[in-house]
Amino acid sequence: MTSRLKSYTYQFLLSISLLALYVVLVQWLWDWRALLRAWAAIPLTAALLAFTLVMASYLLRAWRFYDYFRADMTGRFALCVKLTFYHNLLNNLMPVRSGEVSFPLLMSRYFGVGLLRSSSVLLWYRIMDLHTITCLGLLAFSAHTSSLSNWLIIGFILWLPVPILLYLAHLKLAQQLKKYPQLRLATLLATALDALPQTPGILWRAWLLTWANWLIKLIALAWVLQQFLTMPYAAAWIGVMAGDLTSVLPINAPAGIGTYEAGVSFGLATWGQAFNDGMPAAVNLHLFLLTTTVISGAIAWFIRQHPIPDAVTP
């Protein structure tokens, strides 16, 4: 047995162990039957609407990639959706963000896009995701915390143009690195930076789709969370943002179990909600999110459009 196979085996066993521990702890603390009974009070049409909105946010993610890699993906949006749904499934289920590796691998398999190029773009989008969530968080907290409202708004104003500054900086840095073609590291970095937005139009479209994706998703999830715990909608908004922040950060548990719930409960605690009271609602919200993720993965499996072989680019 190779060392890599051993590593994968240990990761799998660790994931299974953590999942089993999670199931046992939830049963011991809150009783799964009691948690699941809370779903009976939610109208089916409303739950389906929330599900549809989350799925729409996934489609916006696919459109974001399709627009960015238009030259490689034209006429193959269905295949881009397949890639996005698979990437989302693996990213949500695998521990420590290891599912991110699936994106460059699938981009190479389906569209012939090189690993360095697709990895660079994925990193750029993760930075934009994190930026968007923090912007929304600053706005939400400014409405909630009157004593710090002005400072939070100032922070929002200062933080908002960061993608533009990064865009200008990477263009300048790539230009400087190209002056040293004899240095392999400089060449690799310049190639990676060249994969990032090269025109204002690409930047603005990606930014707009990022905001639209997160707004739609957070609106739906905040409503779902509110069904399980009496709270203001703004509090639910903060809760789901804190939960999603745990999925954007570099470290999380397999399928986000425990870490997602802790993030949601911590967000609710900033509104005075007892941490222990928020956890059962967070568990149900997480179940909704995981169910949506698994269904999107199943849909991806049924998308049978075959990849068209292309020459792999760096």
C-alpha positions, 0 to 999 in steps of 0.5 A: 500500500503506497503512502498516498493510498494510506493517507487517503484511507486515513482521511476516509476513516477520519471522516467516517469517524467524525460523521458518526460522532456528529450523529451520536452527539446530535442524537444525545443532545437534541434527538434527531426525531425532534429536530426533523419534526420541525420541518413539518411546520414549513409549507412545502411550496415555501421549502421548494422556493428556498431550494430553488433559490439556492439552486439558482445561486449554484447556476449563477456560479456556473455562469460566472465560470462560463463567462470568464472562460467563454473562449473555452466553454462557448456552447457547452454551458451544460457541461459547465453546470456539471463541473460546477455542481460536482465541484460544489459537492466535493468541496462541501463534503471533503475535509480541509477544502480538499474538494477544491482540487476537483475544479482544476482537474475537471477543467482540464478534463472537460475543457482542456484548461491547464491546472495553473490557469484554472487554479489561479482563477479559482483562487481569485474567485475565492478572494471575491467570495470572501470579500463579498461576505465580509462586505455584507457582514459589515453592512449587517452589523452596522445596522445592528450595532448603533455604537459602532455603526459609523466605524463599520460603514467606514470599514465597508467603504474602505474594504469595498474597492479591494478587488479593484486594487488587486486587479490593478496590482496584479496587472502591474506585478505581471508586467514587472515579472515578465522582465525576468524570463530567465527566472522560472519562478517569475515566469510561473507567477506571471503566467498565473497572474495572466490568468486573472482578469485582464480587462475591466469588463471581465472584472465587473461581470465577475464581481456582479455575479459574485454579489448576485450569487451570495445575495440570493443564497443568503436570502434563501438560507436566512429564511430557512433558518428563521423557520426553526428559531424565533429571531429577526430576519437580520439575525438569521442573515448574520447567522447564515453568513457566519456559517458560510464563512466557515466554508470559505476559510481554509480549514473545515470539517468533512461536510462542514459538520460541527464547524458550520453549526458553530459558525451559525450559532456564533453569528446568532450569539452576536444578536443575543441568541443563546449559543445552545439554542441556536445549534439545533436550528443550525443543524436543520439548516445544515441538513437543508444545505447538504441535501441541496448540495447532494441533489445538485450532484445527482443532477450533475451525474445526469448531465450527459454532454460529453467533453470535447477534447482540446489542447491543454493550455497552461 
